[in-house]
Amino acid sequence: MKIHGSCHQRARSLRLTWLGGSAVVAMLAAPAAAQEDGTSTADIIVTGSRIASPALTSPSPLQVLTSETLENNGIVNIQDALQQNPAIGLPGLSRTTTANTTNPGLSTVNLRNLGPDRTLVLIDGRRSVAGVPGTAQVDLSMIPTPFVERVDVLTGGASAVYGSDAVAGVVNFIYKKKFEGVLLNAQAGISERGDDRQMVVNGTFGHNFADGRGNFMIYGGYVKEGAVDARSRSFSARDYTSLGTIQRVAGNSDANLTAAQNIFTPFYNPSNVGPGGIFVIGSQTNRVIQPDGTFRAYNAATDGWNRAEWGLLASPSERITFAGRVNFDVNDSVNVFTEVTYSNVVTKGRMEASPMRTDSALGAFTGTNGFYPIQSRVLVPGGNGATVLVNNPFVPQAVLDAATDRTGDGLKDLSFLLRTTAFAPGTRTIPTERDNFRAVLGTTVDLGSSWKFDAYYQYGFTKQNQSMSGLANLYNLAEGLQVITDVYDFDRDGSTTDAVCANADARARGCVPINVYGAGKLTQEMVDYLEVSMQRNSKQSMHVAAANLTGTLFNLPGGPVQIAVGAEYRKEESRDIFDPLTNAARNGYVQLTDTAGSFDVKEAYGELVVPILSDTPFFQSLTLRGAARMSDYSTVGTFYAWNAGVEWAPVEDIRFRAVYAHAVRAPNIGELFAAQAAGIVTITDPCQGITLSTQGAIADNCRAVPGILANIQQNGSFTLTQADLSGVGGITAANPDIREETGKTLTLGVVINPRSIPALRNLTFTADYFDIRLEDAISRVPAATVLNKCYREGLADFCQFVTRRTEASGAYSIGSVEQVVRGLINSGGSFSRGLDFTLNYSHQLFGGTASLSGAWTHLLKNGFRALTGDPYDNTMGELGTPRDSVNLGINWANDDFGITINNEYMGPQVLDYENFQTLYRLADGSVPDSKYFRIKSKIYTDMQIRFTSIANFEFFMGAKNMFDVKRPPVWGGLPGNVNGTYDVLGRRFYTGVRVKL
C-alpha cells in the first residue's frame, strides 16, 4: 500500500522491526538509515559501535523498530511499542503505574528487568537528560514519536561504547534527517467503556535549500490522553484483598477465611480509616464516635471506607512538542548540524484523601505516641498562679468520661486516625507540569583516506513543578486540637461559652479550634486553617561535549583494520526541592527532603575491528572486535569498562557471534546526595500468628519483643490489622560512600539468512543465548529482608533497624512495626539467563507483500539477592518475569490497502510461592504446590487496517486488546505489579488520517 504523490512515496518493502508486519532481528542483514550525519547506506554506524561498516552487522543482539511500524500500530506514547518487545521488562514508570504516585505521567524503559537505571537511553547515539529527578531515567513521553525514524534496542552491556548506565543495554532513538515534504497526522481514540480518550495532532515539514546542500525540518505535535478512574473497572472499583484455602503456618488471624476460597478470591476489605475516623478512648482501640456522641467498636461493613473509589488506573496528560533540525554541507568534506527539541507535559495524578492522624512519624503528636490532651489547666486571671481544669467542649461527654490519662500529665487523652473528604475536591490531586529541552550543535568532517572526525556539544534540562492538594498542616492540627471553653473570654468577644484554642500563643497566631469527633464536624473555617498543598520544584540539567575520530589503520587479508577513539566530558546537576512542611513530615503525607547534587565525568574510549579472514573456505568472514573506556567521576573516581567479540560466517548464509562485556554503572545523584526521608511501606510481618505455644527459633525471636508478647497475651496469637501492615514507616536515605556496580554479560548467537535459496532469501532467523550477572548492585535493603533477617535468621544487626510499638496507638496494635530503616548499599545483585529467538519472512502474495515476524524470549534462570552471601531468590516465572514472552506479527499490504495484526503472549506466571510455602499451609496442613499461586497465560491482540481512497491521504482504524482480555485476579496483599505487567484498560479503538505531500 502506498500514498500517491510526487514527494517521497514510501515503498512497502519489509521493515525490520518487532511489531506487526515486521520482525525482531538480532542482527540486521540489509542496509538501513545511518545513525550519524554524512553516512550512506554503504557506510553505516550501527548502535553498539562507533565504527562505520559496509553492511549492518553487529556482534550483539540488535533489534530495530521503524517509524512505519509505529504508524501501523497507532502508537501514541512510544513506550507502548517498546513494551511489546519480549526483551523489555516491567516499565517501572508508566501511565498505569504512576497514576496514584508523585510521578504521574512518566514513562521509562527497563531492559531485561534489571531496572530503568541500568538501561541507557540515547537520541542519535547521544545521551539525553533524565526526566526523573536524581536519576538517569529518561521520560519517553517527551520523545516526539513522529520525529523518530527508528528505534534501535541493543541488549547486553554497552558501557565500553557509551559509558555508565548501559548495563542491561541501550535504547537509541534515531531521528529523521534530510526530510523533504509535509507530513500531517490526526488520530482519536477511546476505550470500549468510554474513557481513555485520546487525541493526536501533529505535523512535520522539511525542505532542502542551497541547491540541496542544506536541509531543515520542523515538527509540532499535540497529544491528549484522558484519565481512567479505578472505579470504572470491576477489578479495581473496590478495596479488594485476597483470601484463600492457604492458611498461615503459625495460625491465621483472619476470621473470614473459609476452605471454599482460594488465594485469588477477592474479599472486600475497606480501609478502617474513613471520614469518621477511629479513636483510642481509654484502653479501647478502634472506636467510632456516633452522631449522638456515644461510641462503639469499628464495624467494617458499616464504617469501612473504599479507597479505590478515588484512585486512577491511568493518569491524564497533555503534551505539546516542538522539534527542529538544520543540516548543512559547508563543502564536500564538512557538515554542520543543529537540533533542538522542546516538550511540555501537563498531567495530574489522584489518590484517596490523605490520612490525618495524631500517631506515627507522620502524626501531629509524635512525642506522646499519638495521644493529645482533651483537658487543659487554665490560669485564673489574677489568681496568683491558680489554675482551673477546662474540658474540650467538642468532645462528647461519653468519650470524655471513658478517656484516661495516657501520658502521665494528669490530663485525659485521645488518639485518632481519619481521612477527611472536606478538603476540596475530596481527594489528593497531584497536578504536574514538566518541561524538557535539548539542543545539539555538531560537525562531521571527512578527512580523506577513510578517516572521519565528528564533534558536538549538547545541553539539556528537565524542569518539573508539582503540587499535591488535600493535605493537613500538622502544626496547625496539633494546636487546633487542644481546645478549651473560653471561660475567661480570652478572645474578648463578650462570650464565655465559645471554643478557643488552649494555647495563648496559638490564639495570637490565628489558631482555629478543630472538631474531629464524628463525621462531618469540620467547618469551612477549620478546613481553611488546616488544608495545605505539597509543593515540589525540580530541575535536572546535562552538558556534554564529545569528539570522535574513526578510520582505517591498515589492511589484513580479511579487510581493513578499523579504529575509533574519542573523548567525552559530561556534567550533570539535579535539584529536587520541597516545601518546608514536606521536608519536616508535617503535612500528613510522607517526608520528602531536598536533594541537590552534581557530578562531572571525563571519559576516553577506543574501539577496534579486526577482520582476520574473508572469502576463504569455511571463512566467508572472521572478525574480532573490542572496545574499552576509562571514566573518571568526580564522585566515585576512576573505573573501566570493556568488551570483546567475535563474528564468524562459515558461509554467506550463516553467521555466528559471541560477545563478552564488562559494564559499569556509577551511582546517580539521588543515590549519593538524597537526605533521609520518611515514607510508608507495606510489609508481611514474619511474627504474625505466633502463639505462646508456637515452637521454633522464629517464634522465640518474636516473643522476645515485649510488645509482641503483650499482643499474644491479649489476643491468643500475634494479631495485626490492615493498618499495622500497610501503614509502616519506611526511613530511606542516600549513601555518599557507595561505589559503582558492575555487570558481566555473555551473548552467543547465530544468524541465518538463506539468501542463496531464492524462496527463502527474505527469511531471517536468529537465536541468541544471554547470560547477565549484576554484582555489587546499588540497592536499598527491602523492609521484608530486614524483618526476615531479624526474626527468621535472628541477626541482631538487622533488628536495630526495626522499631515496634510498645502500646496500641490509634489504628495500630501493640507490638506492630512502627518503622523500618532501609539504607543504600553495594550488595547482592541479580542474574538472568535465557534464549532470544527471532523470525522474519516476507513474500509477494495476492498482489501485495505479506510478512510474518516473531520474537520469543525464553528464560532459563532469573533471580536476585538483596545481600551478598545470601542465596539467590529464583524469580523466573514469577509475576512480572514470565518464563516465555512472545510477539507475533502479521502484515499484508498493497498500494491501496493494508492490515496489521499483532499478538503478544505472556506465559503463565506465579506469585512468590517460595516465600508463600514457608508461610502458609493448606487447610489439611500440607505444603501448597505452586499451582495454588499460578496465573494463566495471556494473549493480547491488536489490529489495524489502512486504506487510500484519496491521493496522498491514508485513512486508518484499529483496536488494541481486541478481545478485551482481563487482568488476572491479583488483589491487595499479594506481591507483584499487575498494572505494569498486564493490560488494565481493556479493549480500545482508534481512527485517524495521515497526509503526505
Secondary structure, DSSP 4 states (H G I P E B T S, - for coil): ----SSS-PPP-PPB--SSTTB---SS--S----SSTT--TTSBPPTT-SS-BSS---SS-EEEEEHHHHHHTT-SSHHHHHTTSTTB---SS-TTTSTTSSSTT-----BTTS-GGGEEEEETTEE---SSTTS----GGGS-GGGEEEEEEEES--HHHH-TTTTSEEEEEEEP-S--EEEEEEEEEEETTS-S-EEEEEEEEEEEETTTTEEEEEEEEEEEE--EEGGGSGGGSS-EEEE-S-EETT----TT--TT--TTEEEE--BS--TT-EEEETTEEEEEE-TTS-EEE--HHHH-B-GGGG-EEE--EEEEEEEEEEEEESSSSEEEEEEEEEEEEEEEEEESPPEEESSSTTSS-GGGTT-EESEEEEEPTTSTT-EEEEE-TTS-HHHHHH-B-SSSSSS-EEEEEEE-S-STTSSEEEEEEEEEEEEEEEEEEEEETTEEEEEEEEEEEEEEEEEEEEEE-HHHHHHHHSEEE-TT-TT-SS-SSSEEES-HHHHHTT------SSTT---HHHHHHHEEEEEEEEEEEEEEEEEEEEEEEEEETTEEEEEEEEEEEEEEEEEEEE-HHHHTT-SSS-----EEEEEEEEEEEEEEEEEEEEEETTEEEEEEEEEEEEEEETTTEEEEEEEEEEEEEEETTEEEEEEEEEEEE---HHHHHPPPEEEEE----TTTT-BTT--SHHHHHHHTSHHHHHHHHHHSB----HHHHH-EEEEE---TT---EEEEEEEEEEEE--TTSGGGTTEEEEEEEEEEEEES-EEEPPHHHHHIIIIIS--HHHHTTEEE-SS-BTTBPTT-EEEEEE-EEE--EEEEEEEEEEEEEEEEETTEEEEEEEEEEEEEEEEEESSTTSPPEE-TTBTT--SEEEEEEEEEE-SSEEEEEEEEEE--EE--HHHHHHHEE-TTSPPPPGGGGEE--EEEEEEEEEEEEETTEEEEEEEESTT-PPPP---BTS-S-HHHHS--S--EEEEEEEEE-
